[in-house]
Amino acid sequence: MRHYATDSFSKDAASRFLGFSPPTIQRWTEAKLIVAARNKGTGLWTYRRNELERFAAKVGISLDDAQCNPPHYSVSRLAKTSKTHPSRVRRFIDRGELRVIRVEVPGSKNEIVFIGHAAAGRFIADQAKAQKAG
């Protein structure tokens, strides 16, 4: 994991720390999934390291994966990268054969599903073998 010398992060730094895009961090902040302080003068958000670590632990985000490129995959991105259909990725998830990070959206029945770097790498390699053999 990358070392950060600070305990306070901007939204961009928080996004790099967790391995998600700034708009995703913003949505999670607005949904009150991540606690942040807003500077009344500038309107910018400030995130505390312990809050980011708490959130990561709660939803199962690997901070080691966050330092990879890309750190996390959506279902559609993994399907495109592995040259397979999104429904195939979802079947692997539904059968428990692909470990995912699930983030529930408060006040909604929806959840956000991400696949960590390590799990995605294994899936991509397995799909490449299957395509080569088939």
C-alpha positions as CSV (number, residue, x, y, z in Angstrom):
1,M,0.0,0.0,0.0
2,R,1.2,3.5,-0.8
3,H,2.3,5.5,2.2
4,Y,0.5,8.8,2.8
5,A,2.1,11.3,5.2
6,T,-1.2,13.1,6.0
7,D,-4.3,12.2,7.9
8,S,-6.4,14.7,5.9
9,F,-7.3,14.2,2.2
10,S,-8.9,16.2,-0.6
11,K,-11.6,14.4,-2.7
12,D,-9.0,13.7,-5.4
13,A,-6.5,12.3,-2.8
14,A,-9.3,10.3,-1.1
15,S,-10.2,8.8,-4.5
16,R,-6.6,7.7,-5.1
17,F,-6.4,6.3,-1.5
18,L,-9.6,4.1,-2.0
19,G,-9.0,3.5,-5.7
20,F,-12.3,4.9,-7.0
21,S,-13.0,7.9,-9.2
22,P,-13.6,11.4,-7.6
23,P,-17.3,11.3,-8.9
24,T,-17.8,8.0,-7.1
25,I,-16.3,9.4,-3.9
26,Q,-18.6,12.4,-4.3
27,R,-21.7,10.2,-4.7
28,W,-20.8,8.2,-1.6
29,T,-20.2,11.4,0.3
30,E,-23.6,12.8,-0.7
31,A,-25.3,9.4,0.2
32,K,-23.6,9.7,3.6
33,L,-21.7,6.5,3.1
34,I,-18.4,8.3,3.8
35,V,-18.2,11.0,6.4
36,A,-16.4,14.2,5.2
37,A,-16.2,17.8,6.3
38,R,-17.1,20.6,3.9
39,N,-15.1,23.9,4.0
40,K,-17.8,26.6,4.1
41,G,-15.4,29.1,2.5
42,T,-14.2,27.0,-0.5
43,G,-16.9,24.4,-0.6
44,L,-14.3,21.6,-0.9
45,W,-14.6,18.3,1.0
46,T,-12.0,17.1,3.4
47,Y,-11.7,13.4,4.3
48,R,-10.0,11.9,7.3
49,R,-7.8,8.9,6.9
50,N,-9.5,7.0,9.7
51,E,-12.9,7.5,8.1
52,L,-11.6,6.3,4.7
53,E,-10.1,3.2,6.4
54,R,-13.4,2.6,8.3
55,F,-15.3,2.8,5.1
56,A,-12.9,0.5,3.2
57,A,-13.0,-2.1,6.0
58,K,-16.9,-1.9,6.2
59,V,-17.4,-2.6,2.5
60,G,-14.4,-4.9,1.9
61,I,-12.2,-2.6,-0.2
62,S,-8.6,-3.8,-0.2
63,L,-6.3,-0.8,0.2
64,D,-3.6,-2.8,-1.5
65,D,-5.8,-3.2,-4.6
66,A,-6.4,0.5,-4.5
67,Q,-2.8,1.1,-5.6
68,C,-3.1,-1.1,-8.7
69,N,-4.2,0.2,-12.1
70,P,-7.1,-0.1,-12.5
71,P,-7.8,-0.7,-8.8
72,H,-11.4,-2.0,-9.2
73,Y,-13.6,-3.1,-12.1
74,S,-17.2,-2.6,-12.7
75,V,-19.1,-5.6,-14.2
76,S,-19.2,-4.0,-17.6
77,R,-15.5,-3.0,-17.5
78,L,-14.5,-6.5,-16.5
79,A,-16.6,-8.0,-19.2
80,K,-15.0,-5.8,-21.8
81,T,-11.5,-6.4,-20.6
82,S,-12.0,-10.2,-20.5
83,K,-13.8,-10.2,-23.9
84,T,-16.9,-11.8,-22.5
85,H,-20.6,-10.7,-21.9
86,P,-21.6,-8.9,-18.7
87,S,-24.2,-11.6,-18.0
88,R,-21.3,-14.2,-17.8
89,V,-19.6,-12.0,-15.2
90,R,-22.8,-11.7,-13.3
91,R,-23.3,-15.5,-13.4
92,F,-19.8,-16.0,-11.8
93,I,-20.8,-13.4,-9.1
94,D,-24.1,-15.0,-8.4
95,R,-22.5,-18.5,-8.0
96,G,-19.9,-17.0,-5.6
97,E,-17.0,-17.8,-8.0
98,L,-16.0,-14.1,-8.3
99,R,-15.4,-12.1,-5.1
100,V,-17.0,-8.7,-5.3
101,I,-17.3,-5.5,-3.2
102,R,-20.9,-4.6,-2.6
103,V,-21.8,-1.1,-1.5
104,E,-25.5,-0.6,-0.5
105,V,-27.0,2.8,-1.4
106,P,-29.0,4.2,1.5
107,G,-32.7,4.7,0.8
108,S,-32.6,2.5,-2.3
109,K,-32.8,-1.2,-3.1
110,N,-29.8,-0.8,-5.4
111,E,-26.2,-1.6,-4.6
112,I,-22.9,-0.8,-6.3
113,V,-20.8,-3.9,-7.2
114,F,-17.1,-3.7,-7.9
115,I,-14.6,-6.4,-8.5
116,G,-11.1,-6.0,-6.9
117,H,-8.0,-6.0,-8.9
118,A,-6.7,-9.5,-7.8
119,A,-10.1,-11.2,-8.4
120,A,-10.5,-9.5,-11.7
121,G,-7.0,-10.6,-12.8
122,R,-7.8,-14.2,-12.0
123,F,-11.1,-14.0,-13.9
124,I,-9.4,-12.4,-17.0
125,A,-6.7,-15.1,-17.0
126,D,-9.3,-17.9,-16.6
127,Q,-11.5,-16.4,-19.4
128,A,-8.4,-16.1,-21.7
129,K,-7.6,-19.8,-21.1
130,A,-11.2,-20.8,-21.8
131,Q,-11.4,-18.8,-25.0
132,K,-8.1,-20.3,-26.2
133,A,-9.2,-23.9,-25.4
134,G,-12.7,-23.4,-26.9
